[in-house]
């Protein structure tokens, strides 16, 4: 099992070096904006905006409780992601790789799974399952947020894949309710 994880680490490092070699000023700024757009404080803003849109445009088609469930999905993904982080305890790329620099706020918590990937994927899948008209827009935003974490050097690809899977699973919980 250790051999498998060592191989994953080696592949992750190759990928992060390849992606971060594409860093250029305007893209760094763009991806910093996407990363910031998925921080904790932003979710409160999205909840307000989405509820205003629901009340003004889509209330005819969607129940308020369904949208609240979609907004609950990222919180659930964050909760389970935090538990997994405590169990796995994988360090971030800039904590392991010598002279590697993250280009955004560098969290000191563990890396696996990515909570940005988990929360944005959960929100997208919750909206998608509810057939919300903005689900495609949120899906594109989620992909850009997820890629930004790799591009800025704060996550490995496997962190992002695991976070995305966790988020999709949490988003599917709206089917249960």
C-alpha positions as CSV (number, residue, x, y, z in Angstrom):
1,X,0.0,0.0,0.0
2,X,2.8,2.4,0.8
3,X,4.3,1.7,-2.6
4,X,1.0,2.8,-4.3
5,X,0.9,6.0,-2.3
6,X,4.5,6.7,-3.1
7,X,3.8,6.3,-6.8
8,X,0.8,8.6,-6.5
9,X,3.0,11.2,-4.8
10,X,5.6,11.0,-7.6
11,X,2.9,11.4,-10.3
12,X,1.3,14.3,-8.4
13,X,4.7,16.1,-8.2
14,X,5.3,15.6,-11.9
15,X,1.9,17.0,-12.7
16,X,2.2,20.0,-10.3
17,X,5.6,20.9,-11.8
18,X,4.2,20.7,-15.3
19,X,1.1,22.9,-14.5
20,X,3.0,25.5,-12.5
21,X,5.5,25.9,-15.3
22,X,2.7,27.6,-17.2
23,X,2.4,30.4,-14.6
24,X,2.1,33.9,-16.2
25,X,1.0,37.1,-14.5
26,X,-2.5,37.5,-15.9
27,X,-3.4,33.9,-15.4
28,X,-2.1,34.0,-11.8
29,X,-4.3,36.9,-11.1
30,X,-7.3,35.3,-12.7
31,X,-6.8,32.0,-10.8
32,X,-6.3,33.9,-7.5
33,X,-9.8,35.4,-8.1
34,X,-11.3,32.0,-8.7
35,X,-9.7,30.6,-5.6
36,X,-11.0,33.5,-3.5
37,X,-14.5,33.1,-5.0
38,X,-14.7,29.7,-3.2
39,X,-13.5,30.7,0.3
40,X,-15.8,30.3,3.2
41,X,-17.0,34.0,3.4
42,X,-18.1,33.8,-0.3
43,X,-20.6,31.0,0.4
44,X,-22.7,33.4,2.5
45,X,-22.8,35.9,-0.4
46,X,-23.8,33.1,-2.9
47,X,-26.6,32.0,-0.6
48,X,-28.0,35.5,-0.6
49,X,-27.6,36.0,-4.3
50,X,-29.1,32.7,-5.1
51,X,-32.1,33.2,-2.9
52,X,-32.7,36.7,-4.4
53,X,-32.6,35.1,-7.9
54,X,-35.0,32.4,-6.8
55,X,-37.4,34.8,-5.4
56,X,-37.3,37.1,-8.4
57,X,-36.9,34.7,-11.3
58,X,-37.2,31.0,-10.6
59,X,-39.6,30.6,-7.7
60,X,-42.2,29.4,-10.2
61,X,-40.0,26.4,-11.1
62,X,-38.1,25.6,-7.9
63,X,-39.0,25.3,-4.3
64,X,-37.1,27.3,-1.8
65,X,-36.3,24.2,0.2
66,X,-34.6,22.5,-2.7
67,X,-32.2,25.4,-3.2
68,X,-31.5,25.4,0.5
69,X,-30.6,21.7,0.2
70,X,-28.2,22.6,-2.7
71,X,-26.6,25.2,-0.4
72,X,-26.3,22.6,2.4
73,X,-24.3,20.3,0.2
74,X,-21.0,22.4,0.3
75,X,-21.3,22.6,4.1
76,X,-21.7,18.8,4.3
77,X,-18.7,18.3,1.9
78,X,-16.6,20.7,4.1
79,X,-17.6,18.8,7.2
80,X,-16.6,15.3,5.8
81,X,-13.5,16.8,4.1
82,X,-12.3,18.1,7.5
83,X,-12.7,14.6,9.0
84,X,-10.8,13.0,6.2
85,X,-8.0,15.6,6.4
86,X,-7.5,14.7,10.1
87,X,-7.3,11.0,9.2
88,X,-5.0,11.3,6.1
89,X,-2.8,14.2,7.2
90,X,-1.2,14.7,3.8
91,X,1.0,17.8,3.6
92,X,0.6,20.5,0.9
93,X,3.0,20.7,-2.0
94,X,4.8,23.8,-0.7
95,X,5.3,22.0,2.7
96,X,7.0,19.0,1.0
97,X,8.8,20.1,-2.1
98,X,11.9,22.1,-1.5
99,X,11.8,25.7,-2.9
100,X,8.3,25.3,-4.1
101,X,6.1,28.3,-3.6
102,X,2.3,28.7,-3.5
103,X,1.0,31.8,-5.2
104,X,-2.0,32.4,-3.0
105,X,-2.8,32.4,0.7
106,X,-1.1,29.2,1.9
107,X,-3.2,27.3,4.4
108,X,-1.4,25.4,7.1
109,X,-4.0,22.6,7.3
110,X,-3.6,19.4,5.5
111,X,-4.1,18.9,1.8
112,X,-6.1,15.8,1.2
113,X,-8.9,16.2,0.1
114,X,-9.3,19.7,-1.3
115,X,-12.2,21.5,0.4
116,X,-12.4,24.0,-2.4
117,X,-12.9,21.1,-4.8
118,X,-15.4,19.4,-2.4
119,X,-17.5,22.4,-1.8
120,X,-17.8,23.6,-5.4
121,X,-18.4,20.2,-6.7
122,X,-21.1,19.6,-4.1
123,X,-22.8,22.8,-4.9
124,X,-22.7,22.1,-8.6
125,X,-24.0,18.5,-8.2
126,X,-26.8,19.6,-5.9
127,X,-28.0,22.2,-8.4
128,X,-27.5,19.8,-11.3
129,X,-29.7,17.1,-9.7
130,X,-32.4,19.8,-9.0
131,X,-32.2,20.7,-12.7
132,X,-31.5,24.3,-11.8
133,X,-30.9,26.6,-14.8
134,X,-27.6,27.9,-13.4
135,X,-26.1,24.5,-12.8
136,X,-24.0,24.7,-16.0
137,X,-22.6,28.1,-15.0
138,X,-21.8,26.8,-11.5
139,X,-20.2,23.7,-13.0
140,X,-17.8,25.8,-15.1
141,X,-17.0,28.0,-12.1
142,X,-16.3,24.9,-10.1
143,X,-13.9,23.5,-12.7
144,X,-12.0,26.8,-12.8
145,X,-11.8,27.0,-9.0
146,X,-10.5,23.4,-8.8
147,X,-7.9,24.0,-11.5
148,X,-6.8,27.2,-9.7
149,X,-5.8,25.2,-6.7
150,X,-3.4,23.2,-8.7
151,X,-2.2,26.2,-10.8
152,X,-1.5,28.2,-7.7
153,X,0.4,25.3,-6.0
154,X,-1.7,24.6,-2.9
155,X,-3.0,21.2,-3.9
156,X,-1.9,18.1,-5.8
157,X,-4.1,16.6,-8.5
158,X,-5.1,13.7,-6.4
159,X,-6.3,16.1,-3.6
160,X,-8.6,17.8,-6.2
161,X,-9.9,14.5,-7.6
162,X,-10.7,13.2,-4.1
163,X,-12.3,16.5,-3.1
164,X,-14.4,16.5,-6.3
165,X,-15.6,13.0,-5.7
166,X,-16.5,13.8,-2.1
167,X,-18.4,16.9,-3.3
168,X,-20.3,15.0,-6.0
169,X,-21.3,12.4,-3.4
170,X,-22.5,15.1,-0.9
171,X,-24.4,16.8,-3.7
172,X,-26.2,13.6,-4.5
173,X,-27.7,13.7,-1.0
174,X,-30.4,16.0,-2.3
175,X,-31.9,12.9,-4.0
176,X,-32.4,11.3,-0.6
177,X,-34.3,14.3,0.7
